[in-house]
Amino acid sequence: MAKFAVLVRKKVVRNTDPLRRCYNGCHFSSVEEWSEWKEICQYSTMAIAMDSMATFKSINPKSEYKIQKKEEWTWERH
């Protein structure tokens, strides 16, 4: 039974130009913001979750990762 989950979020660029202009991939006006937290996987122990999170961080250091206990889960499970 899973007690811990590793979650991830990344920085995204949002086009804030009212006319939605984009020239060669560059927006006339934009802002960087963090995406919503999303679950990557679930683990039974904190130690395993920490090891997994360290692996994810080494693969993609630009994203943010966190571990959350099952009691703290606030999103809907599908």
C-alpha positions as CSV (number, residue, x, y, z in Angstrom):
1,M,0.0,0.0,0.0
2,A,1.4,3.4,-1.0
3,K,2.0,5.9,1.7
4,F,4.2,8.4,-0.1
5,A,4.0,10.1,-3.5
6,V,6.6,12.0,-5.5
7,L,5.2,15.1,-7.2
8,V,6.7,17.3,-9.9
9,R,6.1,20.7,-11.4
10,K,8.0,22.6,-14.0
11,K,8.3,26.2,-15.2
12,V,6.2,27.1,-18.2
13,V,6.1,30.3,-20.3
14,R,2.6,31.8,-20.7
15,N,1.9,34.2,-23.5
16,T,0.4,37.3,-21.9
17,D,0.0,39.3,-25.1
18,P,-3.7,40.2,-25.7
19,L,-3.2,39.6,-29.4
20,R,-1.3,36.3,-28.8
21,R,1.5,37.4,-31.1
22,C,4.4,35.0,-31.4
23,Y,7.4,35.5,-33.8
24,N,9.8,32.6,-34.3
25,G,8.9,31.2,-30.9
26,C,9.2,34.5,-29.0
27,H,6.1,36.1,-27.5
28,F,5.6,39.8,-27.6
29,S,4.9,39.7,-23.9
30,S,5.1,36.6,-21.6
31,V,5.6,35.5,-18.0
32,E,7.2,32.4,-16.5
33,E,5.2,30.5,-13.9
34,W,5.1,27.1,-12.2
35,S,2.7,24.5,-13.4
36,E,0.4,22.5,-11.1
37,W,1.9,19.7,-9.0
38,K,1.4,16.3,-10.6
39,E,2.0,12.9,-9.2
40,I,4.8,10.8,-10.8
41,C,4.7,7.7,-8.7
42,Q,3.8,6.2,-5.3
43,Y,6.0,4.4,-2.8
44,S,5.5,2.5,0.5
45,T,8.5,4.0,2.4
46,M,10.0,7.5,2.7
47,A,13.5,6.1,2.0
48,I,12.4,4.7,-1.4
49,A,10.6,7.9,-2.2
50,M,13.7,10.0,-1.4
51,D,15.9,7.8,-3.6
52,S,13.4,8.1,-6.4
53,M,13.2,11.8,-6.1
54,A,17.0,12.2,-6.1
55,T,17.0,10.2,-9.4
56,F,14.3,12.4,-10.9
57,K,16.3,15.5,-9.9
58,S,19.5,14.3,-11.5
59,I,17.6,13.6,-14.7
60,N,15.7,16.9,-14.9
61,P,17.2,19.5,-12.5
62,K,15.0,22.3,-13.9
63,S,11.8,20.9,-12.4
64,E,10.8,21.0,-8.7
65,Y,10.0,17.8,-6.8
66,K,8.5,17.0,-3.5
67,I,7.3,14.1,-1.4
68,Q,3.9,14.1,0.1
69,K,2.3,11.7,2.6
70,K,-0.9,10.0,1.7
71,E,-2.8,11.8,4.5
72,E,-1.8,15.1,2.9
73,W,-3.1,14.2,-0.6
74,T,-5.6,16.9,-1.7
75,W,-6.2,16.0,-5.3
76,E,-8.7,13.6,-6.8
77,R,-7.5,10.1,-7.5
78,H,-8.5,8.6,-10.9
